[in-house]
């Protein structure tokens, strides 16, 4: 018995020894693998995105990148358009003091401000920029390309539509040049251009044909100009095109433009063209979902990449009209907000800015005056039936300051990154002048 137990114990010890040797060999293999093929460190967790916040971009009295100081960011109290792109950059017009370049278009990228173009800069073919015309409203895309209208000193022309891209200026059209699509047509004047991410530009031009002046909507694409709509052209639904508002273009090349009709079935409407067949999406006299009738449209509209078009309008009847913000797409018209509606976080809407702006995925942003609210005026955003307040005049900012009163004829411009820009007026206090603000995620 004792011998058998010894054999069993000896066999167990032998098996333990084999296991220890095998285990040692295994750990040696593991150590060799670790030493010769180290495990890469785990990448750090991405930082939590910072919440949207109000940030001052530029103010009257601050130094410009070309010398002198910024004066104003508007002309004759017109609504200020300071477009925001997908990176959070903001393009803006400004007048300048103590510099021979009295006006310019600048780009705010984070805390840095750079010049796009300014008075005195040259344009292709000769001539210098003398000013940025009556409605200095630049248009900006995600790559930083800016489209603008400018008066120039040149023996050949007095005004043109230009595009600033990668430090160069490209001429799109000039006064005195041939107007494509119009027999013996010549460019006489231009209105505000709009640019998309494909560097396509749409604008309205006054064109002389014999002794008559016609308004024509043009699209610049792949280096060529193409006529889209012309005053006095027949509308297949009846009547003739008469006047055009400021067109907008999205990144798919769809152009939206407000149009009035002469002897048409309605007095006017919002049309789409470009990469879509010409069609009127909504006309004056059409009713909104609550039964009120659209009487009048805003002269400017906005379009996103899903072909949602945001516009301002008067709704009701001739004797009882009210202001409203609306959206139209292929499914119909949606009422976003109207005077008298309850505003998020208190008060009721008492009026709206000149026109709304469009952000990503159906987001519509607008300025509204308030009645019986927590402040006099605010910026609101609506998407998928949900409305929120973004900024309120008088609200506290980090550091203890307040959002100043909004500028006269307030305007908000939305970008595809979710940010917005807006102008305030602080005349009379120690700072004086104007301030351009940005609200949204930090710029990339």
C-alpha atoms as one frame of an Amber mdcrd trajectory, in Angstrom:
protein
   0.000   0.000   0.000   2.770   2.336   0.931   4.494   1.597  -2.403   1.332
   2.232  -4.363   0.782   5.530  -2.539   4.341   6.478  -3.312   3.788   5.741
  -6.951   0.657   7.835  -6.984   2.370  10.717  -5.197   5.398  10.402  -7.437
   3.136  10.504 -10.515   1.357  13.586  -9.161   4.650  15.345  -8.450   5.831
  14.450 -11.920   2.694  15.904 -13.444   3.039  19.085 -11.334   6.621  19.419
 -12.503   5.576  19.102 -16.129   2.827  21.685 -15.560   5.249  24.113 -13.934
   7.693  23.709 -16.799   4.899  24.190 -19.330   3.553  27.222 -17.424   7.010
  28.732 -17.256   7.411  28.220 -20.969   4.045  29.874 -21.577   4.893  32.927
 -19.478   8.257  33.153 -21.172   6.457  33.203 -24.507   4.113  35.913 -23.265
   7.022  38.037 -21.999   8.843  37.577 -25.311   5.729  38.678 -27.214   5.264
  41.726 -24.961   8.901  42.753 -25.237   9.162  42.236 -28.960   5.601  43.350
 -29.844   4.526  45.923 -27.258   0.808  46.552 -26.950   0.018  50.046 -28.305
  -1.305  52.446 -25.697  -5.031  52.957 -25.647  -5.908  56.225 -27.418  -7.229
  58.913 -25.107 -10.952  59.420 -25.027 -12.072  62.287 -27.289 -12.741  65.484
 -25.364 -16.322  66.290 -24.573 -17.694  68.857 -27.037 -17.955  72.311 -25.577
 -21.481  73.710 -25.295 -22.584  76.548 -27.593 -21.716  79.978 -26.261 -21.860
  83.650 -27.209 -18.503  84.986 -28.351 -17.561  88.500 -29.444 -15.977  88.452
 -32.906 -15.155  92.088 -33.519 -16.154  95.529 -32.245 -15.982  99.118 -33.402
 -12.677 100.672 -32.417 -10.631  97.482 -32.612  -7.554  97.325 -34.820  -7.961
  95.825 -38.300  -5.452  93.451 -39.913  -4.705  96.126 -42.559  -4.154  99.030
 -40.142  -6.570 101.562 -38.714  -9.641 100.566 -36.712 -13.018  99.049 -37.456
 -15.820 101.597 -37.599 -19.192 100.101 -38.595 -20.431  96.763 -39.879 -23.507
  98.049 -41.694 -24.447 100.656 -44.295 -27.283 103.082 -43.588 -28.740 100.711
 -40.965 -29.438  97.977 -43.507 -29.719  94.410 -42.188 -26.240  92.954 -41.739
 -25.472  89.632 -43.422 -22.382  88.020 -41.860 -22.407  84.445 -43.204 -21.157
  81.517 -41.113 -19.649  78.459 -42.809 -19.350  74.828 -41.724 -16.076  75.528
 -39.901 -17.547  78.344 -37.834 -15.723  81.060 -39.790 -17.638  84.322 -40.280
 -17.270  86.724 -43.215 -18.292  90.333 -42.653 -18.235  93.789 -44.226 -16.776
  96.710 -42.292 -15.931 100.364 -42.750 -12.451 101.364 -41.577 -11.092 104.504
 -39.927  -7.575 105.932 -40.242  -6.746 103.922 -43.340  -6.928 104.751 -47.031
  -8.827 101.459 -47.451 -12.118 102.823 -46.114 -14.083  99.557 -46.558 -13.315
  95.886 -46.645 -14.576  92.327 -46.348 -12.917  90.334 -43.584 -12.939  86.773
 -42.223 -13.096  85.888 -38.535 -11.604  82.432 -37.858 -11.636  81.787 -34.153
  -9.771  84.683 -32.546  -8.003  85.614 -35.794  -9.308  88.191 -38.287  -7.900
  88.375 -41.812  -8.628  90.515 -44.850 -10.449  89.017 -47.832 -10.562  92.153
 -50.011 -10.515  95.879 -49.348 -10.834  99.211 -51.115  -7.742  99.751 -53.240
  -7.210  96.084 -54.070  -6.812  95.256 -57.737  -9.171  93.126 -59.796  -8.380
  91.013 -62.881  -8.130  93.004 -66.084  -7.105  96.204 -64.322  -8.899  98.594
 -62.027  -9.184  98.935 -58.258 -12.034  98.315 -55.831 -13.553 101.667 -54.804
 -16.430 100.469 -52.577 -18.780  97.546 -51.973 -21.932  99.125 -53.442 -25.271
  99.818 -51.777 -25.805  96.344 -50.273 -22.426  95.056 -49.074 -23.380  91.470
 -48.179 -20.625  88.882 -48.772 -21.422  85.199 -49.296 -19.145  82.500 -47.833
 -18.710  78.766 -48.425 -17.019  76.049 -46.345 -13.654  76.330 -48.133 -13.465
  80.067 -47.393 -14.417  81.291 -50.861 -16.236  84.629 -50.729 -18.508  86.062
 -53.454 -19.165  89.809 -53.431 -20.351  92.793 -55.459 -17.978  95.758 -55.767
 -17.635  99.072 -57.551 -14.342  99.447 -59.388 -12.281 102.136 -61.058 -11.531
 100.852 -64.507 -11.608 102.159 -68.046 -13.665  99.124 -69.012 -16.158  98.838
 -66.134 -17.627 100.465 -63.040 -18.920  97.438 -61.114 -18.605  93.669 -61.017
 -19.430  90.385 -59.317 -16.244  88.754 -58.006 -15.106  85.673 -56.131 -12.152
  85.687 -53.713 -10.586  82.226 -53.503  -7.225  81.143 -52.040  -5.917  84.695
 -52.106  -6.918  85.373 -55.706  -9.832  87.382 -57.096 -11.857  85.929 -59.972
 -14.120  88.092 -62.143 -17.554  86.555 -62.718 -19.308  89.451 -64.489 -18.636
  93.159 -65.067 -20.740  96.140 -66.083 -20.331  96.663 -69.812 -19.692  92.997
 -70.486 -21.859  90.791 -72.669 -24.867  89.276 -70.920 -25.199  85.611 -71.988
 -28.651  84.473 -73.056 -29.864  87.994 -73.912 -29.513  89.023 -77.545 -27.265
  92.120 -77.690 -27.514  92.265 -73.898 -25.034  94.230 -71.772 -24.577  94.168
 -67.989 -25.578  97.454 -66.310 -25.747  96.672 -62.561 -25.758  93.793 -60.077
 -27.341  92.721 -56.809 -26.038  90.559 -53.967 -24.476  87.212 -55.022 -24.722
  83.845 -53.265 -22.047  81.094 -53.429 -22.177  77.375 -52.593 -19.506  74.768
 -51.798 -19.071  73.995 -55.516 -18.015  77.636 -56.099 -21.234  78.215 -58.034
 -22.585  81.757 -57.772 -26.111  83.007 -58.397 -27.112  86.682 -58.676 -29.546
  89.130 -60.264 -28.234  91.508 -62.936 -29.746  94.502 -64.681 -29.216  93.964
 -68.408 -29.653  96.504 -71.190 -31.325  95.138 -74.308 -31.590  97.861 -76.988
 -33.203 100.714 -75.014 -34.805  98.544 -72.352 -33.516  97.331 -68.977 -34.363
  93.799 -67.889 -33.687  91.943 -64.654 -32.038  88.563 -65.233 -31.099  85.767
 -62.809 -27.703  84.245 -63.656 -25.878  81.130 -62.482 -22.081  80.958 -62.660
 -20.878  77.339 -62.776 -17.674  75.710 -64.046 -16.378  79.052 -65.272 -19.454
  79.889 -67.364 -22.508  82.127 -66.921 -25.955  80.771 -67.677 -29.244  82.660
 -67.733 -31.877  81.087 -65.491 -34.780  83.580 -65.553 -35.413  86.860 -67.335
 -37.948  89.594 -66.819 -40.731  89.397 -69.434 -40.062  85.717 -70.090 -43.367
  83.799 -70.136 -44.269  81.628 -67.159 -45.833  78.331 -68.245 -48.415  78.659
 -65.482 -49.556  81.960 -66.980 -48.267  85.528 -67.122 -44.710  86.831 -67.254
 -41.785  87.096 -64.852 -41.514  90.646 -63.574 -39.226  91.297 -60.570 -36.782
  89.085 -58.711 -35.723  89.058 -55.087 -32.264  87.974 -53.966 -31.696  84.331
 -55.015 -30.116  81.662 -52.809 -28.282  78.479 -53.828 -27.584  75.300 -51.877
 -24.700  72.851 -52.176 -26.621  70.654 -54.629 -26.990  73.551 -57.068 -30.692
  74.172 -56.384 -31.549  77.871 -56.754 -34.476  79.449 -54.931 -35.713  82.945
 -55.783 -38.744  85.106 -54.912 -40.490  86.302 -58.098 -43.363  88.656 -58.856
 -45.538  87.870 -61.879 -47.252  90.162 -64.366 -50.712  89.003 -65.459 -50.094
  85.662 -63.782 -52.425  83.376 -61.850 -50.942  84.881 -58.653 -49.010  88.068
 -57.955 -45.847  86.167 -57.142 -44.230  83.199 -55.495 -41.049  81.349 -54.624
 -39.501  79.421 -57.507 -36.766  76.783 -57.718 -34.404  76.365 -60.670 -30.772
  75.399 -61.310 -30.383  71.642 -60.883 -34.160  71.334 -60.497 -36.775  71.962
 -63.146 -38.253  75.441 -62.948 -41.238  75.285 -60.618 -43.194  77.547 -58.273
 -43.281  75.936 -54.818 -45.590  78.434 -53.142 -47.560  81.412 -54.401 -49.277
  84.463 -52.957 -52.824  83.598 -51.970 -51.912  80.099 -50.846 -53.014  79.259
 -47.312 -50.841  78.097 -44.441 -51.927  75.153 -42.261 -53.981  77.338 -39.892
 -56.036  78.687 -42.810 -54.514  82.147 -43.103 -53.455  83.326 -46.560 -49.950
  84.309 -47.683 -50.187  87.927 -48.812 -46.564  89.031 -49.264 -43.074  87.470
 -49.260 -39.735  88.716 -47.938 -37.305  89.900 -50.623 -34.676  87.437 -49.394
 -34.994  83.753 -48.583 -32.720  80.901 -47.487 -32.383  77.294 -48.669 -30.677
  74.300 -47.045 -29.219  71.187 -48.663 -32.503  69.291 -48.253 -34.299  71.978
 -50.319 -36.119  73.431 -47.307 -36.726  77.114 -48.039 -37.172  79.571 -45.166
 -38.874  82.903 -45.785 -40.690  85.721 -44.075 -44.212  86.679 -45.059 -47.335
  88.597 -44.188 -50.283  86.272 -43.677 -53.993  86.959 -43.195 -56.159  89.233
 -45.284 -55.607  92.753 -46.542 -57.325  94.344 -43.536 -55.808  92.038 -40.937
 -52.262  90.928 -41.756 -49.551  89.719 -39.430 -45.885  88.802 -39.800 -44.809
  85.171 -39.900 -41.841  82.872 -40.517 -42.585  80.019 -42.915 -40.910  77.029
 -44.541 -41.744  75.454 -47.886 -40.506  72.243 -49.506 -41.914  69.610 -51.833
 -44.350  68.444 -49.146 -45.952  71.867 -48.655 -45.856  74.954 -46.438 -45.191
  74.902 -42.694 -45.912  77.782 -40.329 -42.889  78.163 -38.054 -43.943  81.202
 -36.023 -46.366  84.122 -36.234 -46.895  87.334 -34.303 -48.874  86.517 -31.175
 -47.504  82.983 -30.782 -45.962  82.028 -27.449 -42.161  82.195 -27.466 -39.982
  79.587 -25.750 -38.950  80.627 -22.215 -41.524  83.371 -21.979 -43.297  86.158
 -23.826 -45.001  86.303 -27.201 -43.633  87.121 -30.623 -44.309  90.738 -31.564
 -42.373  90.960 -34.854 -39.560  89.372 -36.828 -36.305  90.326 -38.534 -36.107
  91.123 -42.230 -35.918  87.424 -43.207 -35.011  84.092 -41.578 -31.905  81.997
 -42.192 -31.465  78.263 -42.807 -29.094  75.924 -40.984 -28.487  72.181 -41.374
 -31.187  69.492 -41.547 -34.214  71.749 -41.702 -33.104  74.145 -38.944 -34.589
  77.640 -39.328 -33.191  80.556 -37.322 -34.798  83.973 -36.942 -34.774  87.185
 -34.897 -37.954  88.080 -33.032 -39.122  91.014 -30.940 -40.925  89.989 -27.746
 -43.976  91.209 -25.913 -44.270  90.590 -22.167 -41.071  88.533 -22.362 -37.855
  88.254 -20.363 -36.157  90.617 -22.803 -36.937  92.892 -25.745 -35.588  90.736
 -28.573 -34.045  87.323 -29.102 -32.771  84.749 -31.587 -34.751  81.516 -31.982
 -34.171  78.225 -33.797 -36.790  75.745 -34.983 -36.268  72.210 -36.238 -38.677
  69.279 -36.555 -41.362  71.159 -34.652 -39.105  71.985 -31.681 -38.275  75.632
 -31.025 -35.569  76.941 -28.701 -34.204  80.330 -27.759 -30.517  80.795 -28.534
 -29.698  84.344 -27.452 -31.602  87.084 -25.639 -30.658  90.760 -25.605 -29.670
  91.680 -22.060 -28.764  88.155 -20.952 -25.641  87.669 -18.852 -22.398  86.650
 -20.529 -19.358  84.992 -18.916 -17.423  87.639 -17.050 -20.522  89.551 -15.980
 -21.223  91.556 -19.157 -24.521  91.475 -21.055 -25.605  90.936 -24.646 -26.100
  94.542 -25.881 -29.289  95.675 -27.672 -29.572  94.312 -31.183 -28.825  96.589
 -34.136 -31.549  98.400 -36.037 -33.202  96.080 -38.597 -31.700  93.025 -36.861
 -30.621  89.994 -38.836 -29.246  86.583 -37.908 -27.218  84.371 -40.254 -26.997
  80.611 -39.652 -24.199  78.241 -40.660 -24.038  74.519 -41.344 -22.056  74.008
 -38.129 -25.014  75.144 -36.020 -23.532  78.566 -35.290 -25.127  81.961 -35.935
 -23.882  85.542 -36.209 -25.645  88.748 -35.209 -24.921  92.458 -34.775 -25.548
  94.615 -31.723 -25.484  98.369 -31.264 -23.977 100.005 -28.194 -24.053 103.678
 -29.138 -23.872 105.940 -26.155 -21.844 103.763 -23.778 -18.107 103.829 -23.233
 -17.479 101.377 -26.067 -19.807 102.899 -28.628 -20.402 101.652 -32.150 -21.292
  98.103 -33.154 -20.322  94.602 -32.092 -20.509  91.438 -34.156 -21.166  88.282
 -32.147 -21.097  84.555 -32.828 -23.227  81.994 -30.986 -22.600  78.285 -31.401
 -19.963  75.576 -31.053 -16.326  76.629 -31.043 -14.978  77.129 -34.578 -12.895
  74.221 -35.957
